[in-house]
Amino acid sequence: MTADDNDHPITCAKEQGRVQVLFEGHSIATSDDVLVLREAGYEPVRYFPREHVAMAFLRKTDKVTHCPYKGQASYYTIMRDRQIIENAIWSYENPLPAVSQIAGRLAFYPEHFDFQVGAQSASDTESFDHGRPEVANAEVGSNGRPDGPAPEGARSFASADDAAHRAGVDEVVRHTDSGSGASQAEHWEPNVSMPEDDDRDGDDSRENAPPVVAKPYEGTGTI
């Protein structure tokens, strides 16, 4: 498929072989029906069939952007292994006719995911995608993402945008911590304190001498 626009050419073709998407080492999508969209001056973008993506780990957000060449994009957050990345996946659910083939498919921001094509490693796949098969882990530049180039500090899970959304999660973790034992968040002050030895009822502790224990029944006879 080719979009008829000489000033902004777009092509879309099926990728040969099976492609896998990895998030923190876990497979999120595996498909042999991947479409690669190439758009004027941008890096190629892979679009995966929704039925080949682990949708249980994704949640649709309210974010919406518009591309004059492809239409309106919606976004999804991924949540897995306590990692939460907001708006890490996008989809053109009702794209413009020129790119109708990508309708409903999902694309993944490469700064958050790794791709493996066939028997290639993730680093080899990345290098090949950027036209430098002789160099592994080539730097990611601009691509065909619907909301512009990659932000600074890509692949960091502690970006400013993510921090605001992680606040609610941190509160949940914090409120499971009673102040003792191991915790995933910083500890509260302990909410239970032990009394000092000289404050315990029934004990008479004396410095440098064995304690004398009170005997309430002494002298009252045999019970």
C-alpha positions as a Markdown table, in Angstrom:
| # | Residue | x | y | z |
|---|---|---|---|---|
| 1 | Met | 0.0 | 0.0 | 0.0 |
| 2 | Thr | 1.2 | 3.5 | -0.9 |
| 3 | Ala | -0.4 | 6.8 | 0.1 |
| 4 | Asp | -0.7 | 9.2 | -2.9 |
| 5 | Asp | 1.1 | 12.2 | -1.5 |
| 6 | Asn | 4.3 | 13.2 | -3.3 |
| 7 | Asp | 5.2 | 15.6 | -0.5 |
| 8 | His | 4.6 | 13.1 | 2.3 |
| 9 | Pro | 4.9 | 9.5 | 1.0 |
| 10 | Ile | 3.7 | 6.7 | 3.2 |
| 11 | Thr | 4.2 | 3.0 | 2.5 |
| 12 | Cys | 2.9 | 0.0 | 4.4 |
| 13 | Ala | 4.0 | -3.6 | 3.8 |
| 14 | Lys | 4.0 | -6.9 | 5.7 |
| 15 | Glu | 7.2 | -7.8 | 7.5 |
| 16 | Gln | 8.8 | -11.1 | 6.7 |
| 17 | Gly | 9.1 | -13.5 | 9.6 |
| 18 | Arg | 7.9 | -13.6 | 13.1 |
| 19 | Val | 8.3 | -10.5 | 15.3 |
| 20 | Gln | 8.3 | -10.4 | 19.1 |
| 21 | Val | 7.9 | -7.4 | 21.4 |
| 22 | Leu | 9.6 | -7.5 | 24.8 |
| 23 | Phe | 8.9 | -5.4 | 27.8 |
| 24 | Glu | 11.5 | -5.8 | 30.6 |
| 25 | Gly | 12.3 | -9.2 | 29.2 |
| 26 | His | 8.7 | -10.4 | 29.0 |
| 27 | Ser | 6.9 | -11.1 | 25.7 |
| 28 | Ile | 4.0 | -8.7 | 25.2 |
| 29 | Ala | 3.3 | -9.5 | 21.5 |
| 30 | Thr | 4.3 | -12.1 | 19.0 |
| 31 | Ser | 3.1 | -12.1 | 15.4 |
| 32 | Asp | 3.9 | -13.2 | 11.9 |
| 33 | Asp | 1.4 | -10.7 | 10.6 |
| 34 | Val | 3.2 | -7.4 | 11.3 |
| 35 | Leu | 2.8 | -4.4 | 9.1 |
| 36 | Val | 5.7 | -2.0 | 8.7 |
| 37 | Leu | 4.7 | 1.6 | 8.0 |
| 38 | Arg | 7.4 | 3.9 | 6.5 |
| 39 | Glu | 6.6 | 7.6 | 6.5 |
| 40 | Ala | 8.6 | 10.4 | 4.9 |
| 41 | Gly | 11.8 | 10.9 | 6.8 |
| 42 | Tyr | 10.8 | 8.8 | 9.9 |
| 43 | Glu | 11.9 | 5.5 | 11.3 |
| 44 | Pro | 9.8 | 2.5 | 10.3 |
| 45 | Val | 6.9 | 1.7 | 12.7 |
| 46 | Arg | 5.6 | -1.8 | 13.3 |
| 47 | Tyr | 1.9 | -2.3 | 13.7 |
| 48 | Phe | 0.7 | -5.5 | 15.4 |
| 49 | Pro | -2.7 | -7.2 | 15.2 |
| 50 | Arg | -4.6 | -6.6 | 18.4 |
| 51 | Glu | -5.3 | -10.3 | 18.8 |
| 52 | His | -1.6 | -11.0 | 18.9 |
| 53 | Val | -0.9 | -8.6 | 21.8 |
| 54 | Ala | -1.3 | -9.4 | 25.5 |
| 55 | Met | -4.1 | -6.9 | 26.1 |
| 56 | Ala | -4.5 | -8.0 | 29.7 |
| 57 | Phe | -1.5 | -5.8 | 30.5 |
| 58 | Leu | -2.8 | -2.7 | 28.7 |
| 59 | Arg | -5.2 | -0.1 | 29.7 |
| 60 | Lys | -6.7 | 2.5 | 27.4 |
| 61 | Thr | -6.1 | 6.1 | 28.5 |
| 62 | Asp | -7.8 | 9.4 | 27.7 |
| 63 | Lys | -5.0 | 10.7 | 25.5 |
| 64 | Val | -5.8 | 11.4 | 21.9 |
| 65 | Thr | -3.7 | 13.0 | 19.2 |
| 66 | His | -4.3 | 13.7 | 15.5 |
| 67 | Cys | -2.1 | 13.2 | 12.5 |
| 68 | Pro | -3.1 | 14.9 | 9.2 |
| 69 | Tyr | -1.9 | 11.8 | 7.3 |
| 70 | Lys | -3.2 | 8.9 | 9.4 |
| 71 | Gly | -6.0 | 10.3 | 11.5 |
| 72 | Gln | -6.8 | 10.1 | 15.3 |
| 73 | Ala | -4.6 | 8.1 | 17.6 |
| 74 | Ser | -5.6 | 6.6 | 20.9 |
| 75 | Tyr | -3.2 | 5.4 | 23.6 |
| 76 | Tyr | -2.6 | 2.6 | 26.1 |
| 77 | Thr | -0.7 | 2.3 | 29.3 |
| 78 | Ile | 1.2 | -0.9 | 30.1 |
| 79 | Met | 1.3 | -2.4 | 33.6 |
| 80 | Arg | 3.5 | -5.4 | 34.3 |
| 81 | Asp | 5.8 | -6.5 | 37.1 |
| 82 | Arg | 5.2 | -3.2 | 39.0 |
| 83 | Gln | 6.3 | -1.2 | 36.0 |
| 84 | Ile | 3.8 | 1.3 | 34.8 |
| 85 | Ile | 4.4 | 3.3 | 31.5 |
| 86 | Glu | 1.7 | 5.7 | 30.6 |
| 87 | Asn | 0.8 | 6.1 | 26.9 |
| 88 | Ala | 3.5 | 3.6 | 25.8 |
| 89 | Ile | 1.4 | 2.1 | 22.9 |
| 90 | Trp | -0.8 | 3.8 | 20.3 |
| 91 | Ser | -3.4 | 2.8 | 17.8 |
| 92 | Tyr | -5.3 | 4.3 | 14.9 |
| 93 | Glu | -8.6 | 2.6 | 15.4 |
| 94 | Asn | -10.3 | 4.5 | 12.6 |
| 95 | Pro | -7.5 | 5.7 | 10.4 |
| 96 | Leu | -7.8 | 7.8 | 7.2 |
| 97 | Pro | -8.5 | 5.7 | 4.0 |
| 98 | Ala | -4.9 | 6.0 | 2.8 |
| 99 | Val | -3.6 | 3.9 | 5.7 |
| 100 | Ser | -6.7 | 1.8 | 6.4 |
| 101 | Gln | -4.5 | -1.4 | 6.7 |
| 102 | Ile | -3.3 | -0.3 | 10.2 |
| 103 | Ala | -6.9 | 0.1 | 11.6 |
| 104 | Gly | -7.1 | -1.3 | 15.1 |
| 105 | Arg | -3.4 | -2.4 | 15.2 |
| 106 | Leu | -1.0 | -1.5 | 18.0 |
| 107 | Ala | 2.4 | 0.2 | 17.8 |
| 108 | Phe | 4.9 | 0.4 | 20.6 |
| 109 | Tyr | 7.3 | 3.2 | 21.5 |
| 110 | Pro | 10.8 | 1.8 | 21.0 |
| 111 | Glu | 12.3 | 3.5 | 24.0 |
| 112 | His | 10.2 | 1.3 | 26.2 |
| 113 | Phe | 10.2 | -2.0 | 24.3 |
| 114 | Asp | 12.6 | -4.3 | 22.5 |
| 115 | Phe | 11.9 | -6.0 | 19.2 |
| 116 | Gln | 13.1 | -9.3 | 17.9 |
| 117 | Val | 12.7 | -10.4 | 14.3 |
| 118 | Gly | 13.1 | -14.1 | 13.6 |
| 119 | Ala | 16.3 | -15.4 | 15.2 |
| 120 | Gln | 17.9 | -11.9 | 15.5 |
| 121 | Ser | 18.7 | -10.5 | 18.9 |
| 122 | Ala | 17.0 | -7.3 | 20.1 |
| 123 | Ser | 20.1 | -5.3 | 19.6 |
| 124 | Asp | 20.7 | -6.7 | 16.1 |
| 125 | Thr | 17.1 | -5.9 | 15.2 |
| 126 | Glu | 17.4 | -2.4 | 16.5 |
| 127 | Ser | 20.6 | -1.8 | 14.5 |
| 128 | Phe | 19.0 | -3.2 | 11.3 |
| 129 | Asp | 16.0 | -0.9 | 11.8 |
| 130 | His | 18.2 | 2.1 | 11.9 |
| 131 | Gly | 20.1 | 1.1 | 8.7 |
| 132 | Arg | 23.3 | 0.2 | 10.6 |
| 133 | Pro | 23.5 | -3.6 | 10.7 |
| 134 | Glu | 27.2 | -3.3 | 11.7 |
| 135 | Val | 26.5 | -1.4 | 14.9 |
| 136 | Ala | 24.4 | -2.9 | 17.8 |
| 137 | Asn | 22.2 | -0.6 | 19.9 |
| 138 | Ala | 22.2 | 2.2 | 17.5 |
| 139 | Glu | 20.8 | 5.4 | 19.0 |
| 140 | Val | 17.1 | 5.9 | 18.4 |
| 141 | Gly | 16.2 | 9.1 | 16.6 |
| 142 | Ser | 12.9 | 10.6 | 15.3 |
| 143 | Asn | 10.3 | 8.1 | 14.2 |
| 144 | Gly | 6.8 | 7.9 | 12.9 |
| 145 | Arg | 5.2 | 8.3 | 16.4 |
| 146 | Pro | 2.0 | 10.3 | 16.4 |
| 147 | Asp | 3.0 | 12.7 | 19.1 |
| 148 | Gly | 6.5 | 13.7 | 17.9 |
| 149 | Pro | 10.1 | 12.7 | 18.7 |
| 150 | Ala | 11.3 | 10.7 | 21.6 |
| 151 | Pro | 11.6 | 12.6 | 24.9 |
| 152 | Glu | 14.9 | 13.1 | 26.6 |
| 153 | Gly | 15.9 | 10.3 | 28.9 |
| 154 | Ala | 14.2 | 7.7 | 26.9 |
| 155 | Arg | 13.8 | 4.2 | 28.5 |
| 156 | Ser | 13.8 | 5.9 | 32.0 |
| 157 | Phe | 10.9 | 4.7 | 34.1 |
| 158 | Ala | 11.2 | 7.8 | 36.4 |
| 159 | Ser | 10.4 | 10.6 | 33.9 |
| 160 | Ala | 8.5 | 13.6 | 35.0 |
| 161 | Asp | 5.4 | 12.5 | 33.2 |
| 162 | Asp | 5.5 | 9.0 | 34.8 |
| 163 | Ala | 6.1 | 10.4 | 38.3 |
| 164 | Ala | 2.7 | 12.0 | 38.6 |
| 165 | His | 1.0 | 8.8 | 37.6 |
| 166 | Arg | 3.1 | 6.7 | 39.9 |
| 167 | Ala | 2.1 | 8.7 | 42.9 |
| 168 | Gly | -1.2 | 6.7 | 43.4 |
| 169 | Val | 0.7 | 3.5 | 43.1 |
| 170 | Asp | 3.3 | 4.6 | 45.7 |
| 171 | Glu | 0.4 | 5.5 | 48.1 |
| 172 | Val | -0.9 | 2.0 | 47.8 |
| 173 | Val | 2.5 | 0.5 | 48.5 |
| 174 | Arg | 3.1 | 2.9 | 51.4 |
| 175 | His | -0.2 | 2.1 | 53.1 |
| 176 | Thr | 0.7 | -1.6 | 53.2 |
| 177 | Asp | 3.7 | -0.9 | 55.4 |
| 178 | Ser | 3.1 | -0.9 | 59.2 |
| 179 | Gly | 6.6 | 0.4 | 59.8 |
| 180 | Ser | 8.3 | -2.9 | 60.5 |
| 181 | Gly | 9.9 | -5.4 | 58.2 |
| 182 | Ala | 10.9 | -5.0 | 54.6 |
| 183 | Ser | 8.9 | -2.6 | 52.4 |
| 184 | Gln | 8.8 | -1.5 | 48.8 |
| 185 | Ala | 8.5 | 2.2 | 49.9 |
| 186 | Glu | 10.2 | 4.2 | 52.5 |
| 187 | His | 9.2 | 3.2 | 56.0 |
| 188 | Trp | 6.8 | 4.9 | 58.3 |
| 189 | Glu | 7.8 | 5.4 | 61.9 |
| 190 | Pro | 6.9 | 2.3 | 63.8 |
| 191 | Asn | 3.3 | 2.6 | 65.2 |
| 192 | Val | 4.0 | 0.2 | 68.2 |
| 193 | Ser | 6.7 | 0.9 | 70.8 |
| 194 | Met | 8.0 | -1.4 | 73.5 |
| 195 | Pro | 8.2 | -0.1 | 77.1 |
| 196 | Glu | 11.6 | 0.3 | 78.7 |
| 197 | Asp | 12.6 | -2.3 | 81.3 |
| 198 | Asp | 12.0 | 0.0 | 84.3 |
| 199 | Asp | 8.5 | 0.8 | 83.1 |
| 200 | Arg | 7.2 | -2.7 | 83.1 |
| 201 | Asp | 4.6 | -3.5 | 85.8 |
| 202 | Gly | 5.5 | -6.1 | 88.4 |
| 203 | Asp | 9.3 | -5.8 | 87.9 |
| 204 | Asp | 11.7 | -4.0 | 90.2 |
| 205 | Ser | 14.9 | -3.5 | 88.2 |
| 206 | Arg | 17.9 | -2.1 | 90.0 |
| 207 | Glu | 21.2 | -1.1 | 88.5 |
| 208 | Asn | 24.0 | -3.6 | 89.0 |
| 209 | Ala | 21.7 | -6.0 | 91.0 |
| 210 | Pro | 19.5 | -8.9 | 90.0 |
| 211 | Pro | 15.8 | -7.9 | 89.6 |
| 212 | Val | 13.4 | -8.5 | 92.5 |
| 213 | Val | 10.1 | -9.9 | 91.3 |
| 214 | Ala | 6.9 | -9.0 | 93.3 |
| 215 | Lys | 5.2 | -11.9 | 95.1 |
| 216 | Pro | 1.6 | -10.9 | 95.6 |
| 217 | Tyr | 0.7 | -14.2 | 97.5 |
| 218 | Glu | 3.7 | -14.4 | 99.8 |
| 219 | Gly | 2.6 | -15.0 | 103.4 |
| 220 | Thr | -1.1 | -15.8 | 102.6 |
| 221 | Gly | -0.8 | -19.5 | 103.3 |
| 222 | Thr | -1.2 | -22.5 | 101.1 |
| 223 | Ile | -3.7 | -22.4 | 98.3 |
